[in-house]
Amino acid sequence: MLIAVLRTCRNLHFHYGHQVYAADSCRDGGSTYEGRDKANMSKPAYQARTPRQNRWIERLPVAQDRPILGTVATLAIIAAAWLLRVVADPVLPSGFPYVTFFPAVIVTSFLFGVRLGAVTAVVCGLLAWYFFIPPTHSFALAHGSAFALGFYVFVVATDLALVHWMQTANRQLAREREVSRTLADTREMLFRELQHRISNNLQVAAGLLTMQKRQLLDADARAALDEASNRLALMGRISRKLYDPSGAAQPLLPFLDELCHDVVHASGRDDVVLTLAGDDRLRLQPTAAVPTALIVAEAVSNALEHGFAGGRAGRIAVTVERSPTGGLNVTVHDDGHGLPAGFRVEDSKSLGLRIATTLASGQDGSFRIEPHNGALATLKLPAILLESGT
């Protein structure tokens, strides 16, 4: 038996580099159990996130690797500050020799770093001293000019210190943000790896059940193993698609849309049209999502198997909506053959329907099937299972 398993379950591989996991080709006759469902076959289990755009402030100071550019820009800022001060000199009252030079020092240190900011502070101080502090056009140091220069040195030194501390804190914040991003990416990678390993194990177990049925001659036993194998494969697909690394609940309607179409596609019934409608904002608690998905999938499978038996074409309509009491109502309606007279889901011998009823009861909900222009399956769940805010 083990040799048969090893021969049949070939191509079970885990490629860690791109996190591609597959349990491919566990076959019994025409049945194939793929470790990745078709919707995800072309996607790696972990896709590297696109590089995030750094916040512009995190790129400051700029031109650190191009000192010539930084120097030229600094000289241009100094020249602009001096020219602006010369133009404004006739309209400015006395006592404002540094009015255009303070911003030049701050802008230069902010954009190009404290070193070029200090150079700007020295050059601007000398220009103000020579051109705008009496006696002008000289570096004579009078009592008033000494006080003005001292005030200037104090202010620019404070500005440079504050900018330096800000940029140091900014660099530390950028490093911490990068570490956090790396940890988040690693967590997502490990989460998806775990999810795919679980899903693959379920798919392999489904393949083993299908292989085991070769040893059975009883038709009912073979059908039971087929049914169990299909459910394991379905649980594998649900496990792969449903959970999010952040633990957040996924929107229910898009997930059920993909799941129900997978069920119809797997049945090979191209003559059955499936539609879904409802509130796409509804989200279930993660613990309730898998049982709910299994119940809905069972209802769709039951409609395909019994409602459209004998090759009858028709429609299946799935509706997801909030009930008047705030809970969740999911209905699956088919326009097929309908139900036998006196049908009660509690008395049904179908294992799938019994499982659906048990899963619904386990969530303090209910599941029933009743005649309604065909058959109408209704799942009702309490409001407590819905995510708050939906």
Backbone torsions as a table, in degrees:
resi	resn	phi	psi	omega
1	MET	NA	-44.5	-179.8
2	LEU	-61.5	-40.8	179.0
3	ILE	-63.1	-40.3	179.1
4	ALA	-63.6	-39.7	178.2
5	VAL	-62.5	-46.1	-178.8
6	LEU	-63.4	-35.0	179.5
7	ARG	-74.7	-38.4	-174.7
8	THR	-80.0	-45.3	-179.5
9	CYS	-83.3	62.3	178.1
10	ARG	-83.0	164.4	176.6
11	ASN	64.6	28.7	171.4
12	LEU	-86.5	104.5	-171.7
13	HIS	-137.5	156.1	176.8
14	PHE	-129.4	107.0	180.0
15	HIS	-97.2	102.8	-169.7
16	TYR	-70.4	-30.2	-175.5
17	GLY	-55.6	-43.6	179.3
18	HIS	-113.7	10.5	178.8
19	GLN	56.6	43.0	178.1
20	VAL	-99.5	118.5	-177.1
21	TYR	-119.5	133.4	179.7
22	ALA	-144.0	139.3	169.7
23	ALA	-118.5	86.0	-166.3
24	ASP	-105.0	143.2	167.6
25	SER	71.0	41.1	166.0
26	CYS	-85.8	97.0	-167.2
27	ARG	-113.0	146.6	167.0
28	ASP	-137.1	102.4	-175.9
29	GLY	66.9	-116.7	-177.8
30	GLY	-95.8	0.1	-176.7
31	SER	-88.3	134.0	178.8
32	THR	-128.6	130.2	178.5
33	TYR	-110.1	113.2	-177.7
34	GLU	-98.3	137.6	-179.5
35	GLY	-70.1	-17.1	175.3
36	ARG	-125.3	129.9	178.1
37	ASP	-71.1	163.2	-173.5
38	LYS	-59.8	-36.2	-177.2
39	ALA	-64.1	-28.7	-177.0
40	ASN	-109.0	3.9	-174.2
41	MET	-61.4	-34.3	-176.0
42	SER	-89.8	-0.8	-177.2
43	LYS	-106.9	137.3	170.8
44	PRO	-70.6	153.8	-179.1
45	ALA	-64.0	-31.8	177.1
46	TYR	-130.1	120.7	177.4
47	GLN	-107.5	129.1	179.2
48	ALA	-62.4	134.3	179.7
49	ARG	-67.5	147.5	175.9
50	THR	-66.1	141.3	-178.5
51	PRO	-56.2	128.8	180.0
52	ARG	-74.6	146.5	175.6
53	GLN	-70.2	122.3	177.7
54	ASN	-66.9	143.3	174.2
55	ARG	-63.4	142.0	-172.5
56	TRP	-60.6	-32.0	-177.9
57	ILE	-69.0	-24.2	179.6
58	GLU	-74.8	-13.1	179.0
59	ARG	-90.1	0.4	179.9
60	LEU	-90.5	147.0	-6.1
61	PRO	-73.6	150.8	-177.7
62	VAL	-94.4	170.7	175.9
63	ALA	59.6	29.8	178.0
64	GLN	-67.3	-31.3	179.5
65	ASP	-93.6	4.7	177.8
66	ARG	-131.7	76.4	-174.2
67	PRO	-62.0	-33.0	-179.3
68	ILE	-64.2	-44.9	178.3
69	LEU	-61.1	-42.7	178.4
70	GLY	-62.8	-40.2	179.9
71	THR	-66.1	-45.0	179.5
72	VAL	-61.7	-43.6	179.0
73	ALA	-64.2	-36.7	177.9
74	THR	-64.3	-45.2	178.5
75	LEU	-62.9	-36.4	178.5
76	ALA	-65.4	-39.9	178.8
77	ILE	-66.1	-41.4	178.2
78	ILE	-62.1	-45.7	179.9
79	ALA	-62.3	-41.0	179.5
80	ALA	-64.8	-40.6	179.0
81	ALA	-64.3	-40.8	180.0
82	TRP	-67.7	-45.4	179.7
83	LEU	-62.3	-41.4	178.1
84	LEU	-63.6	-37.9	178.1
85	ARG	-67.8	-37.7	177.5
86	VAL	-64.8	-43.8	-179.8
87	VAL	-65.1	-38.4	-177.4
88	ALA	-83.6	-8.5	-174.4
89	ASP	-57.7	-41.6	-178.2
90	PRO	-65.0	-26.3	-175.7
91	VAL	-100.8	-6.4	-179.8
92	LEU	-90.6	140.0	174.1
93	PRO	-72.4	165.8	178.7
94	SER	-67.7	151.8	178.1
95	GLY	101.6	8.6	178.9
96	PHE	-125.9	56.9	-177.1
97	PRO	-72.2	-22.0	-172.7
98	TYR	-109.3	13.1	-169.3
99	VAL	-59.7	-33.1	177.9
100	THR	-98.2	-9.6	-177.3
101	PHE	-87.7	-29.9	176.2
102	PHE	-58.0	-50.0	177.9
103	PRO	-60.6	-34.1	179.5
104	ALA	-63.1	-41.3	179.3
105	VAL	-65.0	-44.6	-178.0
106	ILE	-65.3	-46.6	-177.8
107	VAL	-63.5	-43.5	-178.6
108	THR	-64.6	-46.9	-179.4
109	SER	-66.6	-34.2	179.9
110	PHE	-69.2	-41.4	-176.0
111	LEU	-85.6	-37.6	-170.5
112	PHE	-120.3	3.0	175.6
113	GLY	104.5	164.5	-174.1
114	VAL	-69.1	-31.2	-178.8
115	ARG	-62.7	-51.7	178.0
116	LEU	-69.1	-27.5	173.8
117	GLY	-64.0	-39.8	177.6
118	ALA	-65.6	-40.3	176.4
119	VAL	-60.2	-43.2	178.5
120	THR	-62.0	-41.5	179.9
121	ALA	-61.1	-43.3	-179.4
122	VAL	-66.1	-49.6	-177.3
123	VAL	-63.7	-44.5	179.3
124	CYS	-64.3	-37.3	177.0
125	GLY	-62.5	-42.7	178.7
126	LEU	-65.9	-41.7	178.6
127	LEU	-62.7	-43.5	178.9
128	ALA	-64.5	-41.3	179.5
129	TRP	-62.6	-43.2	-174.8
130	TYR	-76.6	-41.4	-171.0
131	PHE	-97.6	-26.0	-167.9
132	PHE	-127.8	-3.4	177.4
133	ILE	-107.0	120.7	-179.8
134	PRO	-62.7	145.9	-11.1
135	PRO	-71.2	129.0	-176.0
136	THR	-70.6	162.4	179.9
137	HIS	58.5	35.0	174.0
138	SER	-160.2	163.4	177.6
139	PHE	-105.2	29.5	176.7
140	ALA	-65.3	141.8	-174.7
141	LEU	-112.5	95.6	176.0
142	ALA	-87.3	174.3	-178.4
143	HIS	-62.7	-45.7	-179.8
144	GLY	-67.4	-38.7	-179.4
145	SER	-68.3	-33.8	178.1
146	ALA	-64.3	-41.1	178.0
147	PHE	-65.0	-41.0	179.9
148	ALA	-64.3	-42.7	178.7
149	LEU	-65.5	-40.2	177.7
150	GLY	-61.7	-41.5	177.0
151	PHE	-62.6	-41.3	179.9
152	TYR	-62.8	-44.6	-179.6
153	VAL	-62.7	-40.5	179.9
154	PHE	-63.8	-44.6	-176.3
155	VAL	-66.7	-48.1	-176.9
156	VAL	-69.0	-33.7	176.8
157	ALA	-64.0	-40.5	176.7
158	THR	-63.9	-43.7	178.5
159	ASP	-60.6	-46.1	-178.9
160	LEU	-64.3	-39.6	179.3
161	ALA	-65.0	-43.4	180.0
162	LEU	-64.4	-42.9	179.0
163	VAL	-64.3	-40.8	179.6
164	HIS	-62.4	-45.5	179.6
165	TRP	-64.4	-39.1	179.2
166	MET	-63.3	-45.2	-178.7
167	GLN	-68.5	-34.7	175.8
168	THR	-64.1	-45.4	177.4
169	ALA	-64.0	-35.8	-179.8
170	ASN	-66.1	-41.2	177.6
171	ARG	-64.8	-40.2	177.7
172	GLN	-64.2	-40.4	178.2
173	LEU	-63.8	-40.9	179.2
174	ALA	-63.6	-41.0	178.0
175	ARG	-64.2	-43.3	179.6
176	GLU	-65.2	-37.7	178.3
177	ARG	-65.2	-38.1	178.6
178	GLU	-67.2	-39.6	176.5
179	VAL	-63.0	-43.1	178.9
180	SER	-62.5	-40.8	179.0
181	ARG	-63.4	-41.9	179.5
182	THR	-64.6	-42.1	178.2
183	LEU	-63.8	-39.5	179.0
184	ALA	-65.3	-41.8	178.2
185	ASP	-63.6	-40.8	179.6
186	THR	-65.3	-41.3	178.1
187	ARG	-61.8	-43.4	179.7
188	GLU	-64.1	-40.9	179.3
189	MET	-61.6	-45.9	-179.4
190	LEU	-66.4	-38.4	178.7
191	PHE	-61.5	-48.0	-177.8
192	ARG	-67.6	-34.1	176.4
193	GLU	-62.5	-44.0	179.3
194	LEU	-63.3	-43.6	-179.5
195	GLN	-61.1	-40.8	-178.3
196	HIS	-73.6	-32.6	175.5
197	ARG	-65.0	-44.3	178.0
198	ILE	-61.2	-46.1	-178.9
199	SER	-62.1	-42.4	179.1
200	ASN	-63.4	-39.7	178.7
201	ASN	-62.8	-39.5	176.6
202	LEU	-64.1	-39.6	179.9
203	GLN	-66.9	-40.2	178.4
204	VAL	-65.5	-42.0	177.5
205	ALA	-60.7	-38.7	177.1
206	ALA	-63.2	-40.3	177.7
207	GLY	-65.0	-37.5	179.1
208	LEU	-65.9	-38.8	177.1
209	LEU	-63.8	-40.4	178.8
210	THR	-64.4	-38.1	177.6
211	MET	-67.7	-37.0	-177.8
212	GLN	-65.0	-29.1	-177.2
213	LYS	-66.5	-15.2	175.9
214	ARG	-62.7	-26.2	-177.4
215	GLN	-82.7	-6.2	-174.8
216	LEU	-103.2	143.3	177.1
217	LEU	-105.4	-23.3	-177.9
218	ASP	-72.4	127.5	-176.7
219	ALA	-65.8	-38.0	179.9
220	ASP	-66.2	-40.7	178.9
221	ALA	-65.2	-41.2	177.9
222	ARG	-63.3	-40.7	178.4
223	ALA	-64.7	-38.7	179.2
224	ALA	-64.4	-41.7	177.5
225	LEU	-66.5	-37.9	177.0
226	ASP	-61.2	-43.5	-179.1
227	GLU	-64.6	-43.7	178.4
228	ALA	-64.0	-39.6	179.1
229	SER	-63.3	-42.7	179.4
230	ASN	-64.0	-38.1	179.8
231	ARG	-67.5	-39.7	176.8
232	LEU	-63.0	-42.0	177.9
233	ALA	-63.0	-39.9	177.6
234	LEU	-64.1	-42.2	178.2
235	MET	-62.8	-35.2	176.6
236	GLY	-62.9	-42.7	179.4
237	ARG	-66.7	-40.1	178.7
238	ILE	-63.0	-44.8	-179.5
239	SER	-59.3	-37.2	-177.7
240	ARG	-72.4	-35.8	-171.2
241	LYS	-93.1	-25.4	-163.0
242	LEU	-84.6	-42.4	-168.4
243	TYR	-85.6	149.2	178.9
244	ASP	-114.2	140.7	-178.7
245	PRO	-58.0	-29.1	-179.3
246	SER	-76.6	-10.9	-177.0
247	GLY	84.9	0.3	-179.7
248	ALA	-74.5	150.8	178.5
249	ALA	-73.0	145.7	179.4
250	GLN	-93.7	149.3	175.3
251	PRO	-57.7	131.4	-172.0
252	LEU	-74.0	-43.5	-173.3
253	LEU	-63.0	-48.5	178.3
254	PRO	-61.3	-36.4	179.9
255	PHE	-66.6	-46.1	178.7
256	LEU	-64.9	-33.1	177.0
257	ASP	-59.3	-50.1	-179.7
258	GLU	-66.7	-40.7	-178.3
259	LEU	-64.5	-47.5	-178.1
260	CYS	-65.9	-37.8	176.4
261	HIS	-66.3	-33.6	175.0
262	ASP	-62.6	-42.1	-179.9
263	VAL	-63.3	-44.5	179.5
264	VAL	-65.3	-41.8	-179.5
265	HIS	-63.9	-40.5	-179.7
266	ALA	-65.7	-26.1	179.6
267	SER	-77.5	-15.4	-179.2
268	GLY	75.9	15.2	-177.2
269	ARG	-94.1	89.4	177.1
270	ASP	-76.2	-11.5	-178.3
271	ASP	-91.7	4.1	177.8
272	VAL	-109.6	124.1	-178.5
273	VAL	-97.3	127.7	-179.8
274	LEU	-109.9	131.4	175.8
275	THR	-128.9	147.8	176.6
276	LEU	-128.9	143.5	178.5
277	ALA	-149.7	159.9	177.7
278	GLY	143.5	-165.3	-177.0
279	ASP	-88.1	111.6	-177.5
280	ASP	-80.8	3.1	177.0
281	ARG	-90.6	-12.0	-177.0
282	LEU	-69.4	133.7	178.4
283	ARG	-132.9	134.9	177.9
284	LEU	-94.8	154.0	170.1
285	GLN	-59.0	140.2	-178.1
286	PRO	-54.0	-34.6	-178.6
287	THR	-69.0	-22.9	-178.8
288	ALA	-96.6	-9.9	-172.1
289	ALA	-69.5	-43.6	-177.3
290	VAL	-65.8	-49.9	177.0
291	PRO	-58.3	-39.6	179.1
292	THR	-63.1	-43.2	179.1
293	ALA	-63.2	-40.1	178.8
294	LEU	-64.4	-40.1	179.8
295	ILE	-64.7	-46.7	-179.2
296	VAL	-64.6	-41.5	178.3
297	ALA	-62.5	-38.0	178.0
298	GLU	-66.0	-39.3	179.0
299	ALA	-64.7	-41.0	178.0
300	VAL	-67.0	-43.1	178.9
301	SER	-62.2	-39.6	179.5
302	ASN	-64.2	-39.5	178.3
303	ALA	-65.2	-39.7	179.3
304	LEU	-67.0	-40.6	-174.1
305	GLU	-76.0	-39.4	-173.8
306	HIS	-108.6	-42.2	-177.7
307	GLY	-67.4	-32.7	-178.1
308	PHE	-118.6	34.0	176.5
309	ALA	-66.3	154.2	179.0
310	GLY	77.2	17.0	177.1
311	GLY	80.4	14.2	179.4
312	ARG	-69.8	133.7	177.0
313	ALA	-87.1	162.0	178.8
314	GLY	173.7	-161.5	-176.0
315	ARG	-131.2	146.7	172.2
316	ILE	-123.0	126.3	-179.9
317	ALA	-117.1	122.0	178.4
318	VAL	-107.5	129.7	-179.0
319	THR	-124.3	132.7	178.6
320	VAL	-121.3	118.4	-176.8
321	GLU	-152.8	163.6	176.8
322	ARG	-85.5	137.4	-179.6
323	SER	-79.3	164.8	178.0
324	PRO	-58.3	-26.7	179.3
325	THR	-87.6	2.9	178.8
326	GLY	94.2	-1.3	178.6
327	GLY	-84.8	-163.8	-178.2
328	LEU	-115.4	131.7	173.5
329	ASN	-118.4	125.0	174.4
330	VAL	-121.9	121.2	179.4
331	THR	-116.2	143.3	175.6
332	VAL	-125.6	109.2	-176.9
333	HIS	-113.4	131.8	174.7
334	ASP	-125.1	150.1	179.6
335	ASP	-102.7	38.2	-176.8
336	GLY	-86.0	-147.0	-174.3
337	HIS	-66.1	-23.2	-176.6
338	GLY	90.0	-170.9	-174.6
339	LEU	-104.1	151.9	175.0
340	PRO	-64.0	155.9	178.5
341	ALA	-61.3	134.3	178.5
342	GLY	74.5	18.6	-177.6
343	PHE	-68.8	133.8	172.9
344	ARG	-134.1	127.9	-176.3
345	VAL	-62.6	-28.2	-180.0
346	GLU	-67.9	-27.2	-178.2
347	ASP	-97.2	1.7	-176.4
348	SER	-68.0	144.3	176.5
349	LYS	-90.9	-1.0	-179.8
350	SER	-70.8	123.4	179.1
351	LEU	-62.6	-38.6	-178.6
352	GLY	-62.4	-43.9	179.2
353	LEU	-67.7	-37.1	177.3
354	ARG	-64.9	-39.7	177.2
355	ILE	-63.7	-43.6	179.9
356	ALA	-61.0	-43.5	179.2
357	THR	-63.8	-41.6	179.7
358	THR	-65.7	-43.1	179.3
359	LEU	-63.1	-40.9	178.8
360	ALA	-64.7	-43.8	178.6
361	SER	-63.1	-36.1	179.2
362	GLY	-65.4	-16.5	176.8
363	GLN	-107.0	18.7	-178.2
364	ASP	61.4	31.6	178.3
365	GLY	-119.0	-164.6	-179.8
366	SER	-145.8	153.5	177.3
367	PHE	-138.9	129.4	179.9
368	ARG	-145.5	158.8	175.3
369	ILE	-128.7	132.7	-178.2
370	GLU	-141.6	156.5	178.4
371	PRO	-71.0	139.4	178.7
372	HIS	-167.5	84.8	-175.3
373	ASN	50.6	47.7	-172.7
374	GLY	126.2	-116.6	176.5
375	ALA	-143.8	144.3	-179.9
376	LEU	-128.4	114.6	175.3
377	ALA	-99.2	132.5	-176.2
378	THR	-128.1	126.6	174.2
379	LEU	-111.7	125.8	177.8
380	LYS	-120.2	129.9	179.9
381	LEU	-126.8	149.9	-178.2
382	PRO	-71.9	159.4	-177.0
383	ALA	-64.2	-24.5	-176.5
384	ILE	-64.7	-21.3	-179.8
385	LEU	-83.3	-9.3	177.1
386	LEU	-85.4	144.3	176.0
387	GLU	-64.4	140.0	177.6
388	SER	-64.7	142.2	-180.0
389	GLY	91.8	-3.3	178.9
390	THR	-97.8	NA	NA
